[in-house]
Structure formats: structure tokens, C-alpha cells
């Protein structure tokens, strides 16, 4: 008999054995978890996956429509997810906080989590299992090893080179996927679908490029088989999910009596748009709010340009203005007006119309979400991997606006804010933590460009823009104004200039 002990604070640890007790205060899984078949392996079992895809699969199991889509999680770089979830039988709490209140539930769709460096055999077995029909990914753009300018696979990356000679435990997702698909090919087992759930814009099939390129270096025959037989549907995912801190854990324990090591606190809004192209059957996620479409590229374009582009602009500028969290920054009328005008006047006019998607309504929803005081996000989190985000989510809008002769002052200011942020210290000289794979070279260039942006513009990301007449001078002036006048006065001036561009 398992003894359930109550913590001194009053919370009860979360586990299969305590679900009935917790059901008195919080919604818990209503299905038999032991009967849920593991049809999905997810690589990158972090907060976003557990707030987004795993919740959809939990909804599917609760609906009783299908019991084939339980999730096995895989972590490539940290044992934390495995350690915390294993102690709770894979269960965790999701709290949705909106302007008007909050709701909470326990999610049960994840059966187990493996830390790949220690559990390589279990990861390989799960991927090769015929029951696995989908392998989904949230590994961020860095995990695809694609050049942001050419979209070519970086075959010389140290992790990729290590995987080419490894057997058993790999450093990248591509080593595990290539081996598993090779085992399935040889055994005559149908391949799984590779489902990319990362914020990578466009429809360039980054997962396909990465996996086929990697497989070709090991076994050209396998690469050809993958290219012919494996589906790589594109997706658009959307849900703001901050990091979990001690305060969130304490809140869940005090409010709901759940002593949860890894709760998720997120917003009520969520969206999942999926290209309807699968190798080996697909889950009926349309029954629980996801949308299947023939082409996701325009959905992704709208989401990444509006939300992700605004995220990096807000993160850098608001941090330099002295703020730490999104809702605090959005309460500043100058920053709010900047974000609103950036979305409405400079980014949205460049975007295509999409059937059944109301872009102005989505834009208005973003302002509401960013300003949600019950779901404040860390600006430092939004600033992570800022070089890649500026390259993927802001510079394309800026290039298009310039090419079309449209206003682009606020987009320019987003780039200037990022360039100033990448010097590694704020306007008072306090050190900023640059969590960016390109932090060292870009910070060096940004500091060299203190009086003249030309050194920074030599970076490949500016290949098209550096030749635009007056671009370097204008960017340099904006960076200098941030330094000498501060962020808020510079924003006010930029918005007045933008309004003049619109009138003219």
C-alpha cells in the first residue's frame, strides 16, 4: 500500500495514487492512463510542449475519441524534465490565467520522459516501436543546424559530426531519427511522421532538410527512402508560456493543494494549425480545437511576423527602458503605442489574407495577451536567441517594407534596440545576460559599432540591407539616440516620424 504524505505547507504530492484526492479541488484525467497507447514521441519535453501539444493530446484522451495518442517525452540536453515528471508518474498541473480569472487541470497524456544521454536505448526503442506514429519536435531553431541565410544544413557543426560516428547515444535529434527510421525501413515497419512544432517561418520543411541531409551523410539509400516515404507536415503553434519559478510552484500548492515540482502557468489562448499530410495515420485533433489545412505557410507567416517579431522588439527595447516583464512594459503608454503601431501600421499591411483567419482580430488579441497582468512573461526569456529572431521575424518585414516603399521607422527601431541590447549592458551599464548562440561574435561587432554601425552590418544577416542607401546612417542615428536620449524619447520621436511617413 502506497502511503500518501502531506507536505508541511499543506500540499499533497502529485501522482497516480493521489489523483482521486486532487479531483476534489482540480480537474484531473478522466481516462485510464495505463490503457493509453503511446503513439507520439516528443523530442524537447519542455514547458511549451507541456503547455501546448501535450494538452491537446490530453483533451483527446479525455474526449474518449481515441486512446492511441499518448506521449513519450524525450529530453536531449537536461535531465530536469525526466527527474521531475518521473517523481509524479508523468503528471503535472496546467494553470490558465486570463484577465478575468484562472482555471487549473492535471494533464496526464505524458506516460514517461527519457533523458537521452542516459536512456539512449529506451529512446531508440520508443522511436522504432511500430506503435509510434508521430515524432514531434520542439528543439528551437538552433537544433535544426540550418544556415539562416541559405537554409542549408550545417554538416560541419560539432554535434552533427559527433552524431555521424556515434552509436547509441546522440547529441542531436537527427541521429536518433535517422537510426530509428533505418531500423523501421529494414524491418518493413511504416515510418512515423516528423512533426515540427517550432517557430520557424515559411514552409521550407526545416525538419526534412535537416533529417534528409544528415541521413545522406550516413547512408544515401536511407536518405532517399526518407525523402520518398516520411511526411514532414508544417505546423503553426501559439501559446505564451513563461518559465516556471518557485513562485508558480508555491501558488499551485497554496491555491489547489497540489505539491507539483513542474507546474505550467500559461494563458487561456492557444492555437495549433497543422498541414494535413501524414505518413502513418493522424490523431483527430480537429475534435479538440486544432485546425488541419492544406497549406500552413501563410498562417505561420502571420503568427511569426506579428507575435515573434513583436516579442523580440519589445524584449530588447523594454529591457533597455528598465522593465523586466511584459505586462509592466505594456502598461507604459509609450511602449504600448509603439507595439500597437508596429503591428498595425508596419507589419500587418505586408501580410497576406488567409481564409478563416481574421488578422486584425489576431493583432488585437496579441495586445491583450501581451498586457495580461495575470500572465506576465519575462522579457529576458523573449530576448533569448535574439539574433536568430531578428533574422527570421523582423528583417524580412523590414526588407519588404523598404522594397514596397512602405513606412518602416518602427521596424528600424526594433533592429536598433536589438543592436544596442547585444552590447551586453543596459543604459546604466548593468550587465545583460545574452542567451544567444551568436552572442560572442555579434556582441563584438555591436560594441565595435558604437559610433558607426558598419561593423555590425558586415554580418551575413544584413547582406541585403547594407546596400540600401541611407540604411547604415539611419540605423546608426537610432542607436545613438537610444544611448543619449533613452528608449522612451526615442520611441516618441520614431512614432511621430512614422505618422509623417503614413500621411505622405
Secondary structure, DSSP 8 states (H G I E B T S, - for coil): -----B-TTS-EE-SGGGHHHHTTTSB---S-GGG----EEEE--SHHHHHTHHHHHHHHHHHTS-S---EEEEESS-SHHHHHHHTTTT-EEEEEEETTEEEEEEE--EEEEEETTT-HHHHHHHHH-TT--EEEE--TGGGGTB-TTT--B-TT-HHHHHHHH--SS-SSHHHHHHHHHHHHHHHT----EEEE-S---SSS-HHHHHHHHHHHHH-HHHHHHHHHH-----EEEE-------HHHHHHHHHHH-EE-TT-EEE-S--EEEEES--SS----GGGGT-EEES--HHHHHHHIIIIIHHHHHHHHHHHHTT--BHHHHHTSHHHHHHHHHIIIIIIGGGS--BTTB-HHHHHHHHHHHHT-TTS--BHHHHTTTHHHHIIIIIHHHHHHHHHTT---HHHHHHHHHHHHHTTSB-TTS-B-----TTHHHHHHHHHHTSS-THHHHTSGGGTTTTTSTTHHHHHHHHHHHHHHH-HHHHHHHHHHHHHHHHH-
